[in-house]
Amino acid sequence: MWSPVQTLSSASLPDHRTMNPCPVYERKSKTIYLFFVCILGNITEYHQIATGRNQARLCYVTSTDYGQSWSKLTDLSNSVIGDEIRKWATFAVGPGHGIQMKSGRLIIPAYVYYIHCRCFPFHFPLKVRPHALSFYSDDCGVTWQMGEKIQMKSCECEMAEIIECADQSRLYCNARSTFGHRVEALSKSSGANFDNPHVARKLVEAHHGCQGSVLSFPVPEPSEEGEQKPSDCLTKSDTKTWLLYSHPTSKKKRKDLGVYLNKSPLNSSGWGRPWIICNGPSGYSDLTQCGERFACLVECGEKSEIEEIAFLEFKLSDVLRT
């Protein structure tokens, strides 16, 4: 059962609007960190990109009672981004969820519209491109650092941890793009930087792209029905985790949200065909695991994808049937 809507009054700055919520749970201190950006007035993302003048702030609030109450706002813009922000037209976190890696590192996915070239002496931007990156913490959220940008053009993203059979860990990034397909990248440094970004040919994007969600989970034990045979898949993928990914499946518009499975997550060609979880108009989504089941929050509707937000549950066997 869902509780009534709660307004987080502390999650705001005066004269700013709050956008792009991105929570992460820190298991040691049992603290929820809710990240977001605060943007001055009604200034649009387009205006910031056109003028090269960032108006966004990196902020978070915390809860130690599972969302019943929330702390005052903390603004990390100066301490974490610092003078680098002068090269940013704008930026945002998520939207979606962050993760805590096996090592304890907290990961907040983000993206920046980076100013690669300005016109002097007028200082307006000539070349602005989006790049995914991460903010991370190694001390349970006390201090935060900023990772390097993914060099390939990439935008809204989510990240997941892939555990290899030798217990080595890699951070996987799945990002929105305008290439007609998603952009993927792997990090051996847990988000400090990403190597070899590439286009995922099996994951299509509509022309202007759309946010998508990615989730890693342990390879399941064999079921009595024999639906999963993880020992066979481990031989092929050499990982202890699989990946799920949700996104609209149409190449033309935001509709027919699908859930994809990758049993070989170190291989971008390992994605299977999507299982359609929401027919019709559908947009942004976010995946989570609920015990032995999975769940997805998704924008959807009959005529438009922004009519409502639906909560959908499913089993891994539903996706495996595709």
VOLOBA-704980 format. One record per residue (C-alpha): x, y, z. Coordinates in steps of 0.05 Angstrom, whole numbers, plus 5000, padded with zeros to 4 digits. Last residue first. Layout:
<node><x>X</x><y>Y</y><z>Z</z></node>
...
//
This chain:
<node><x>5220</x><y>4729</y><z>4503</z></node>
<node><x>5200</x><y>4680</y><z>4557</z></node>
<node><x>5260</x><y>4702</y><z>4599</z></node>
<node><x>5227</x><y>4770</y><z>4611</z></node>
<node><x>5165</x><y>4739</y><z>4644</z></node>
<node><x>5210</x><y>4688</y><z>4680</z></node>
<node><x>5245</x><y>4746</y><z>4714</z></node>
<node><x>5180</x><y>4764</y><z>4749</z></node>
<node><x>5139</x><y>4827</y><z>4742</z></node>
<node><x>5111</x><y>4886</y><z>4780</z></node>
<node><x>5085</x><y>4951</y><z>4751</z></node>
<node><x>5076</x><y>5018</y><z>4785</z></node>
<node><x>5044</x><y>5070</y><z>4739</z></node>
<node><x>5058</x><y>5145</y><z>4733</z></node>
<node><x>5004</x><y>5184</y><z>4697</z></node>
<node><x>4985</x><y>5227</y><z>4637</z></node>
<node><x>5057</x><y>5241</y><z>4615</z></node>
<node><x>5063</x><y>5186</y><z>4562</z></node>
<node><x>5006</x><y>5215</y><z>4521</z></node>
<node><x>4942</x><y>5189</y><z>4489</z></node>
<node><x>4927</x><y>5129</y><z>4533</z></node>
<node><x>4978</x><y>5141</y><z>4588</z></node>
<node><x>5048</x><y>5126</y><z>4612</z></node>
<node><x>5106</x><y>5148</y><z>4655</z></node>
<node><x>5137</x><y>5086</y><z>4687</z></node>
<node><x>5156</x><y>5059</y><z>4755</z></node>
<node><x>5182</x><y>4988</y><z>4747</z></node>
<node><x>5183</x><y>4929</y><z>4794</z></node>
<node><x>5221</x><y>4864</y><z>4801</z></node>
<node><x>5205</x><y>4800</y><z>4838</z></node>
<node><x>5245</x><y>4752</y><z>4882</z></node>
<node><x>5255</x><y>4805</y><z>4936</z></node>
<node><x>5232</x><y>4871</y><z>4906</z></node>
<node><x>5284</x><y>4891</y><z>4854</z></node>
<node><x>5282</x><y>4961</y><z>4824</z></node>
<node><x>5273</x><y>4993</y><z>4756</z></node>
<node><x>5258</x><y>5066</y><z>4737</z></node>
<node><x>5220</x><y>5093</y><z>4677</z></node>
<node><x>5214</x><y>5154</y><z>4632</z></node>
<node><x>5167</x><y>5149</y><z>4573</z></node>
<node><x>5106</x><y>5108</y><z>4554</z></node>
<node><x>5050</x><y>5116</y><z>4502</z></node>
<node><x>5020</x><y>5048</y><z>4485</z></node>
<node><x>5035</x><y>4980</y><z>4514</z></node>
<node><x>5071</x><y>4974</y><z>4581</z></node>
<node><x>5113</x><y>4913</y><z>4600</z></node>
<node><x>5135</x><y>4894</y><z>4530</z></node>
<node><x>5189</x><y>4840</y><z>4537</z></node>
<node><x>5250</x><y>4865</y><z>4498</z></node>
<node><x>5294</x><y>4820</y><z>4454</z></node>
<node><x>5359</x><y>4798</y><z>4486</z></node>
<node><x>5420</x><y>4841</y><z>4502</z></node>
<node><x>5486</x><y>4804</y><z>4497</z></node>
<node><x>5512</x><y>4847</y><z>4440</z></node>
<node><x>5539</x><y>4898</y><z>4492</z></node>
<node><x>5583</x><y>4844</y><z>4522</z></node>
<node><x>5606</x><y>4853</y><z>4594</z></node>
<node><x>5534</x><y>4842</y><z>4614</z></node>
<node><x>5530</x><y>4771</y><z>4588</z></node>
<node><x>5460</x><y>4751</y><z>4612</z></node>
<node><x>5431</x><y>4816</y><z>4586</z></node>
<node><x>5356</x><y>4824</y><z>4595</z></node>
<node><x>5311</x><y>4877</y><z>4563</z></node>
<node><x>5247</x><y>4906</y><z>4592</z></node>
<node><x>5202</x><y>4943</y><z>4542</z></node>
<node><x>5160</x><y>5005</y><z>4543</z></node>
<node><x>5113</x><y>5007</y><z>4484</z></node>
<node><x>5114</x><y>5081</y><z>4466</z></node>
<node><x>5158</x><y>5142</y><z>4462</z></node>
<node><x>5163</x><y>5155</y><z>4388</z></node>
<node><x>5198</x><y>5134</y><z>4323</z></node>
<node><x>5247</x><y>5078</y><z>4339</z></node>
<node><x>5196</x><y>5045</y><z>4385</z></node>
<node><x>5220</x><y>5002</y><z>4444</z></node>
<node><x>5209</x><y>5052</y><z>4501</z></node>
<node><x>5261</x><y>5038</y><z>4555</z></node>
<node><x>5276</x><y>4989</y><z>4612</z></node>
<node><x>5342</x><y>4952</y><z>4624</z></node>
<node><x>5357</x><y>4890</y><z>4664</z></node>
<node><x>5428</x><y>4866</y><z>4676</z></node>
<node><x>5457</x><y>4800</y><z>4700</z></node>
<node><x>5506</x><y>4788</y><z>4758</z></node>
<node><x>5556</x><y>4735</y><z>4777</z></node>
<node><x>5595</x><y>4745</y><z>4713</z></node>
<node><x>5636</x><y>4703</y><z>4666</z></node>
<node><x>5584</x><y>4714</y><z>4611</z></node>
<node><x>5587</x><y>4648</y><z>4574</z></node>
<node><x>5607</x><y>4601</y><z>4630</z></node>
<node><x>5562</x><y>4639</y><z>4678</z></node>
<node><x>5504</x><y>4628</y><z>4630</z></node>
<node><x>5511</x><y>4553</y><z>4633</z></node>
<node><x>5516</x><y>4552</y><z>4709</z></node>
<node><x>5457</x><y>4600</y><z>4712</z></node>
<node><x>5408</x><y>4551</y><z>4682</z></node>
<node><x>5342</x><y>4587</y><z>4688</z></node>
<node><x>5272</x><y>4561</y><z>4671</z></node>
<node><x>5287</x><y>4491</y><z>4697</z></node>
<node><x>5218</x><y>4484</y><z>4727</z></node>
<node><x>5248</x><y>4472</y><z>4795</z></node>
<node><x>5286</x><y>4537</y><z>4787</z></node>
<node><x>5361</x><y>4542</y><z>4778</z></node>
<node><x>5391</x><y>4596</y><z>4823</z></node>
<node><x>5387</x><y>4667</y><z>4796</z></node>
<node><x>5447</x><y>4708</y><z>4772</z></node>
<node><x>5451</x><y>4765</y><z>4822</z></node>
<node><x>5419</x><y>4831</y><z>4802</z></node>
<node><x>5440</x><y>4892</y><z>4761</z></node>
<node><x>5390</x><y>4948</y><z>4743</z></node>
<node><x>5385</x><y>4997</y><z>4685</z></node>
<node><x>5334</x><y>5052</y><z>4672</z></node>
<node><x>5320</x><y>5093</y><z>4610</z></node>
<node><x>5312</x><y>5167</y><z>4594</z></node>
<node><x>5289</x><y>5183</y><z>4524</z></node>
<node><x>5322</x><y>5200</y><z>4457</z></node>
<node><x>5310</x><y>5257</y><z>4408</z></node>
<node><x>5304</x><y>5212</y><z>4347</z></node>
<node><x>5276</x><y>5150</y><z>4384</z></node>
<node><x>5329</x><y>5105</y><z>4415</z></node>
<node><x>5344</x><y>5032</y><z>4401</z></node>
<node><x>5382</x><y>4983</y><z>4445</z></node>
<node><x>5409</x><y>4925</y><z>4403</z></node>
<node><x>5463</x><y>4968</y><z>4371</z></node>
<node><x>5493</x><y>4992</y><z>4437</z></node>
<node><x>5537</x><y>5051</y><z>4415</z></node>
<node><x>5605</x><y>5054</y><z>4448</z></node>
<node><x>5644</x><y>5084</y><z>4506</z></node>
<node><x>5713</x><y>5052</y><z>4511</z></node>
<node><x>5734</x><y>5068</y><z>4582</z></node>
<node><x>5699</x><y>5106</y><z>4638</z></node>
<node><x>5730</x><y>5148</y><z>4693</z></node>
<node><x>5725</x><y>5156</y><z>4769</z></node>
<node><x>5663</x><y>5113</y><z>4764</z></node>
<node><x>5685</x><y>5050</y><z>4799</z></node>
<node><x>5756</x><y>5051</y><z>4770</z></node>
<node><x>5746</x><y>4993</y><z>4722</z></node>
<node><x>5691</x><y>5033</y><z>4687</z></node>
<node><x>5648</x><y>5008</y><z>4630</z></node>
<node><x>5611</x><y>5048</y><z>4577</z></node>
<node><x>5545</x><y>5044</y><z>4539</z></node>
<node><x>5510</x><y>5093</y><z>4492</z></node>
<node><x>5438</x><y>5078</y><z>4470</z></node>
<node><x>5417</x><y>5075</y><z>4398</z></node>
<node><x>5389</x><y>5124</y><z>4346</z></node>
<node><x>5451</x><y>5167</y><z>4354</z></node>
<node><x>5417</x><y>5221</y><z>4394</z></node>
<node><x>5437</x><y>5192</y><z>4461</z></node>
<node><x>5412</x><y>5169</y><z>4529</z></node>
<node><x>5462</x><y>5133</y><z>4573</z></node>
<node><x>5476</x><y>5064</y><z>4602</z></node>
<node><x>5536</x><y>5063</y><z>4649</z></node>
<node><x>5567</x><y>4999</y><z>4677</z></node>
<node><x>5612</x><y>5000</y><z>4738</z></node>
<node><x>5660</x><y>4941</y><z>4740</z></node>
<node><x>5676</x><y>4896</y><z>4799</z></node>
<node><x>5724</x><y>4839</y><z>4808</z></node>
<node><x>5695</x><y>4780</y><z>4846</z></node>
<node><x>5733</x><y>4729</y><z>4803</z></node>
<node><x>5665</x><y>4710</y><z>4773</z></node>
<node><x>5655</x><y>4782</y><z>4752</z></node>
<node><x>5609</x><y>4829</y><z>4789</z></node>
<node><x>5575</x><y>4882</y><z>4746</z></node>
<node><x>5552</x><y>4945</y><z>4783</z></node>
<node><x>5497</x><y>4988</y><z>4753</z></node>
<node><x>5492</x><y>5059</y><z>4726</z></node>
<node><x>5437</x><y>5104</y><z>4701</z></node>
<node><x>5442</x><y>5158</y><z>4648</z></node>
<node><x>5415</x><y>5223</y><z>4620</z></node>
<node><x>5463</x><y>5247</y><z>4566</z></node>
<node><x>5518</x><y>5220</y><z>4522</z></node>
<node><x>5566</x><y>5246</y><z>4469</z></node>
<node><x>5629</x><y>5203</y><z>4476</z></node>
<node><x>5683</x><y>5226</y><z>4523</z></node>
<node><x>5650</x><y>5200</y><z>4586</z></node>
<node><x>5664</x><y>5256</y><z>4635</z></node>
<node><x>5712</x><y>5246</y><z>4693</z></node>
<node><x>5686</x><y>5231</y><z>4763</z></node>
<node><x>5666</x><y>5282</y><z>4816</z></node>
<node><x>5677</x><y>5273</y><z>4890</z></node>
<node><x>5634</x><y>5272</y><z>4952</z></node>
<node><x>5645</x><y>5276</y><z>5027</z></node>
<node><x>5604</x><y>5249</y><z>5086</z></node>
<node><x>5564</x><y>5203</y><z>5040</z></node>
<node><x>5583</x><y>5136</y><z>5071</z></node>
<node><x>5658</x><y>5151</y><z>5065</z></node>
<node><x>5674</x><y>5130</y><z>4994</z></node>
<node><x>5629</x><y>5180</y><z>4958</z></node>
<node><x>5614</x><y>5187</y><z>4884</z></node>
<node><x>5589</x><y>5236</y><z>4831</z></node>
<node><x>5585</x><y>5204</y><z>4763</z></node>
<node><x>5592</x><y>5224</y><z>4690</z></node>
<node><x>5551</x><y>5229</y><z>4626</z></node>
<node><x>5570</x><y>5280</y><z>4572</z></node>
<node><x>5527</x><y>5329</y><z>4534</z></node>
<node><x>5559</x><y>5374</y><z>4481</z></node>
<node><x>5566</x><y>5449</y><z>4474</z></node>
<node><x>5606</x><y>5480</y><z>4417</z></node>
<node><x>5604</x><y>5555</y><z>4401</z></node>
<node><x>5586</x><y>5581</y><z>4470</z></node>
<node><x>5580</x><y>5656</y><z>4483</z></node>
<node><x>5643</x><y>5688</y><z>4511</z></node>
<node><x>5636</x><y>5753</y><z>4472</z></node>
<node><x>5712</x><y>5764</y><z>4464</z></node>
<node><x>5718</x><y>5708</y><z>4444</z></node>
<node><x>5671</x><y>5654</y><z>4419</z></node>
<node><x>5671</x><y>5594</y><z>4466</z></node>
<node><x>5692</x><y>5522</y><z>4454</z></node>
<node><x>5682</x><y>5455</y><z>4489</z></node>
<node><x>5626</x><y>5480</y><z>4535</z></node>
<node><x>5602</x><y>5417</y><z>4571</z></node>
<node><x>5528</x><y>5401</y><z>4578</z></node>
<node><x>5535</x><y>5356</y><z>4639</z></node>
<node><x>5506</x><y>5289</y><z>4659</z></node>
<node><x>5495</x><y>5252</y><z>4724</z></node>
<node><x>5494</x><y>5184</y><z>4757</z></node>
<node><x>5501</x><y>5184</y><z>4833</z></node>
<node><x>5546</x><y>5128</y><z>4859</z></node>
<node><x>5559</x><y>5110</y><z>4931</z></node>
<node><x>5622</x><y>5069</y><z>4944</z></node>
<node><x>5612</x><y>5014</y><z>4996</z></node>
<node><x>5659</x><y>4965</y><z>4962</z></node>
<node><x>5600</x><y>4924</y><z>4937</z></node>
<node><x>5573</x><y>4985</y><z>4902</z></node>
<node><x>5519</x><y>5031</y><z>4928</z></node>
<node><x>5472</x><y>5054</y><z>4873</z></node>
<node><x>5437</x><y>5117</y><z>4847</z></node>
<node><x>5366</x><y>5119</y><z>4823</z></node>
<node><x>5325</x><y>5153</y><z>4768</z></node>
<node><x>5336</x><y>5221</y><z>4738</z></node>
<node><x>5394</x><y>5221</y><z>4742</z></node>
<node><x>5433</x><y>5283</y><z>4762</z></node>
<node><x>5433</x><y>5349</y><z>4724</z></node>
<node><x>5479</x><y>5396</y><z>4686</z></node>
<node><x>5483</x><y>5465</y><z>4654</z></node>
<node><x>5527</x><y>5506</y><z>4607</z></node>
<node><x>5587</x><y>5477</y><z>4643</z></node>
<node><x>5657</x><y>5506</y><z>4634</z></node>
<node><x>5648</x><y>5555</y><z>4692</z></node>
<node><x>5626</x><y>5494</y><z>4733</z></node>
<node><x>5698</x><y>5471</y><z>4735</z></node>
<node><x>5711</x><y>5526</y><z>4786</z></node>
<node><x>5682</x><y>5483</y><z>4841</z></node>
<node><x>5646</x><y>5419</y><z>4824</z></node>
<node><x>5650</x><y>5384</y><z>4892</z></node>
<node><x>5657</x><y>5440</y><z>4944</z></node>
<node><x>5622</x><y>5496</y><z>4905</z></node>
<node><x>5562</x><y>5457</y><z>4880</z></node>
<node><x>5553</x><y>5412</y><z>4940</z></node>
<node><x>5490</x><y>5447</y><z>4968</z></node>
<node><x>5462</x><y>5410</y><z>5029</z></node>
<node><x>5388</x><y>5417</y><z>5043</z></node>
<node><x>5359</x><y>5408</y><z>5113</z></node>
<node><x>5344</x><y>5337</y><z>5135</z></node>
<node><x>5283</x><y>5295</y><z>5119</z></node>
<node><x>5228</x><y>5259</y><z>5156</z></node>
<node><x>5187</x><y>5196</y><z>5145</z></node>
<node><x>5231</x><y>5176</y><z>5086</z></node>
<node><x>5260</x><y>5111</y><z>5113</z></node>
<node><x>5277</x><y>5139</y><z>5182</z></node>
<node><x>5348</x><y>5162</y><z>5170</z></node>
<node><x>5330</x><y>5212</y><z>5115</z></node>
<node><x>5377</x><y>5257</y><z>5075</z></node>
<node><x>5373</x><y>5319</y><z>5031</z></node>
<node><x>5414</x><y>5334</y><z>4969</z></node>
<node><x>5439</x><y>5389</y><z>4924</z></node>
<node><x>5479</x><y>5404</y><z>4860</z></node>
<node><x>5460</x><y>5474</y><z>4836</z></node>
<node><x>5436</x><y>5494</y><z>4766</z></node>
<node><x>5439</x><y>5563</y><z>4734</z></node>
<node><x>5495</x><y>5550</y><z>4684</z></node>
<node><x>5510</x><y>5606</y><z>4635</z></node>
<node><x>5531</x><y>5581</y><z>4566</z></node>
<node><x>5480</x><y>5627</y><z>4533</z></node>
<node><x>5448</x><y>5576</y><z>4487</z></node>
<node><x>5458</x><y>5517</y><z>4535</z></node>
<node><x>5429</x><y>5556</y><z>4594</z></node>
<node><x>5370</x><y>5579</y><z>4551</z></node>
<node><x>5356</x><y>5508</y><z>4527</z></node>
<node><x>5357</x><y>5481</y><z>4599</z></node>
<node><x>5303</x><y>5531</y><z>4617</z></node>
<node><x>5306</x><y>5589</y><z>4665</z></node>
<node><x>5242</x><y>5590</y><z>4705</z></node>
<node><x>5272</x><y>5614</y><z>4770</z></node>
<node><x>5342</x><y>5589</y><z>4785</z></node>
<node><x>5351</x><y>5513</y><z>4779</z></node>
<node><x>5358</x><y>5466</y><z>4839</z></node>
<node><x>5386</x><y>5398</y><z>4821</z></node>
<node><x>5370</x><y>5333</y><z>4857</z></node>
<node><x>5400</x><y>5282</y><z>4904</z></node>
<node><x>5361</x><y>5243</y><z>4957</z></node>
<node><x>5410</x><y>5207</y><z>5003</z></node>
<node><x>5374</x><y>5153</y><z>5043</z></node>
<node><x>5411</x><y>5133</y><z>5106</z></node>
<node><x>5417</x><y>5065</y><z>5138</z></node>
<node><x>5486</x><y>5083</y><z>5165</z></node>
<node><x>5518</x><y>5021</y><z>5136</z></node>
<node><x>5468</x><y>5010</y><z>5079</z></node>
<node><x>5473</x><y>5077</y><z>5044</z></node>
<node><x>5410</x><y>5082</y><z>5001</z></node>
<node><x>5411</x><y>5124</y><z>4937</z></node>
<node><x>5359</x><y>5173</y><z>4911</z></node>
<node><x>5359</x><y>5213</y><z>4845</z></node>
<node><x>5307</x><y>5268</y><z>4839</z></node>
<node><x>5313</x><y>5307</y><z>4773</z></node>
<node><x>5285</x><y>5376</y><z>4789</z></node>
<node><x>5275</x><y>5428</y><z>4844</z></node>
<node><x>5256</x><y>5499</y><z>4824</z></node>
<node><x>5296</x><y>5558</y><z>4851</z></node>
<node><x>5274</x><y>5625</y><z>4880</z></node>
<node><x>5295</x><y>5603</y><z>4950</z></node>
<node><x>5328</x><y>5534</y><z>4949</z></node>
<node><x>5289</x><y>5469</y><z>4955</z></node>
<node><x>5288</x><y>5400</y><z>4985</z></node>
<node><x>5268</x><y>5424</y><z>5055</z></node>
<node><x>5195</x><y>5426</y><z>5036</z></node>
<node><x>5193</x><y>5353</y><z>5017</z></node>
<node><x>5119</x><y>5347</y><z>5000</z></node>
<node><x>5091</x><y>5279</y><z>5019</z></node>
<node><x>5041</x><y>5243</y><z>4975</z></node>
<node><x>4997</x><y>5195</y><z>5015</z></node>
<node><x>5027</x><y>5126</y><z>5032</z></node>
<node><x>5026</x><y>5069</y><z>4982</z></node>
<node><x>5000</x><y>5000</y><z>5000</z></node>
//
